[in-house]
Amino acid sequence: MNKAIIIFTLLIASIALHAQTIEFSKSTPAVIANDGVLRSTTYVALGYIMADNSIQNGTHSIVGYITNDGTIQNADHLAAGFVLPDGTVQDNKLNIIGYVRNSGNIEDASGNIIGKAPGISKTWAAVCFFFYKVS
């Protein structure tokens, strides 16, 4: 029994050391690991950004893709939006829908802070906040 508790504690610590907290302003924080697994703070998997750049929901169904140029696609490979190098996030009609700032702040199109994602790639943060929301 004690051995199982120690292993579980080490596993949770390992996950925490290789993860960044994402704060959604209208829900509980989530944690995204360096391997692209997005989890609730109770470690329930909410979604996945896979090594092949596919985006999966919590049940591993593909809901989209990320291309190398910052295009976010839906499951049919149609553009859902774009993440520009400066962190500007656009929808598929090129309307600005938000910003991912270098500070980690996530802003809506009006510049209001809607969350935080420090240490997360701009594309991953845009996926979580603007395209395939978990909140």
C-alpha positions in Angstrom: 0.0 0.0 0.0 2.7 2.5 1.0 4.7 1.6 -2.2 1.6 2.5 -4.3 1.2 5.9 -2.6 4.9 6.7 -3.1 4.7 5.8 -6.8 1.5 7.8 -7.2 3.1 10.8 -5.5 6.2 10.6 -7.7 4.0 10.4 -10.8 2.0 13.5 -9.8 5.3 15.4 -9.0 6.8 14.4 -12.3 3.7 15.6 -14.2 3.8 18.9 -12.3 7.5 19.5 -13.0 6.9 19.2 -16.7 3.7 21.2 -17.0 2.6 24.8 -17.2 -0.7 26.1 -15.7 -3.2 27.7 -17.9 -5.7 29.9 -16.2 -9.1 30.3 -17.9 -10.8 33.3 -16.4 -14.3 31.6 -16.2 -13.3 28.2 -15.1 -10.8 26.2 -13.1 -7.2 26.3 -14.2 -5.9 23.6 -16.4 -2.4 22.1 -16.8 -0.7 21.5 -20.1 2.4 19.2 -20.1 5.3 19.5 -22.4 4.0 16.4 -24.2 0.8 18.3 -25.2 -1.6 16.7 -22.7 -4.1 19.2 -21.3 -5.5 18.2 -18.0 -7.8 19.6 -15.4 -6.2 20.4 -12.0 -7.6 17.0 -10.9 -5.5 15.4 -13.8 -8.5 14.5 -15.9 -7.4 14.6 -19.6 -9.3 17.4 -21.4 -7.4 17.2 -24.7 -4.2 16.4 -26.5 -1.9 18.2 -28.9 -0.1 15.3 -30.5 3.4 15.0 -31.9 1.9 14.8 -35.4 0.2 18.2 -34.7 -3.2 16.7 -34.5 -5.5 18.1 -31.8 -7.6 15.5 -30.0 -10.4 15.9 -27.4 -10.4 14.1 -24.1 -11.6 10.9 -25.8 -8.9 10.9 -28.4 -11.2 12.0 -31.3 -9.4 14.3 -33.7 -10.9 17.7 -33.7 -8.3 19.6 -35.6 -4.7 20.1 -36.7 -1.9 22.7 -36.4 0.2 23.4 -39.4 3.8 24.6 -39.4 2.8 28.1 -40.5 0.4 28.6 -37.5 -2.8 27.7 -39.3 -5.4 26.0 -37.0 -7.5 23.5 -39.0 -10.7 21.6 -38.2 -10.9 17.8 -38.5 -11.5 18.2 -42.2 -8.3 20.2 -42.7 -10.2 23.4 -43.4 -8.7 26.5 -41.9 -10.4 27.5 -38.6 -8.0 30.3 -37.9 -4.5 31.5 -37.8 -1.8 32.4 -35.2 0.5 35.0 -36.5 4.2 35.2 -35.2 3.4 38.2 -33.1 0.6 36.3 -31.2 -2.3 37.8 -33.1 -5.1 35.2 -33.4 -7.4 35.5 -36.4 -10.5 33.5 -37.4 -10.8 31.9 -40.9 -12.1 35.2 -42.3 -9.0 37.0 -41.0 -10.9 38.9 -38.2 -8.8 39.4 -35.1 -10.3 37.3 -32.3 -7.6 37.7 -29.7 -3.9 37.9 -28.8 -1.4 35.6 -27.1 1.1 38.0 -25.5 4.8 37.2 -24.8 4.0 37.7 -21.1 1.6 34.8 -21.2 -1.5 36.9 -21.0 -4.4 35.9 -23.3 -6.5 38.7 -24.5 -9.8 39.0 -26.4 -10.0 41.2 -29.5 -10.7 44.2 -27.3 -7.5 43.7 -25.3 -9.2 42.4 -22.2 -7.3 39.7 -20.4 -9.3 36.4 -20.5 -6.6 34.1 -19.2 -3.0 33.3 -18.7 -0.7 30.7 -20.4 2.9 31.5 -19.4 5.5 29.3 -20.9 3.1 27.8 -23.5 3.7 28.1 -27.2 1.5 30.8 -28.8 -0.1 28.2 -31.1 -1.0 25.8 -28.2 -2.4 28.7 -26.2 -4.5 29.8 -29.1 -5.8 26.3 -29.6 -6.8 26.1 -26.0 -8.4 29.5 -25.6 -9.9 30.3 -29.1 -10.4 27.2 -31.2 -11.0 24.1 -29.1 -12.0 25.5 -25.8 -12.0 23.3 -22.7 -13.8 25.8 -20.5 
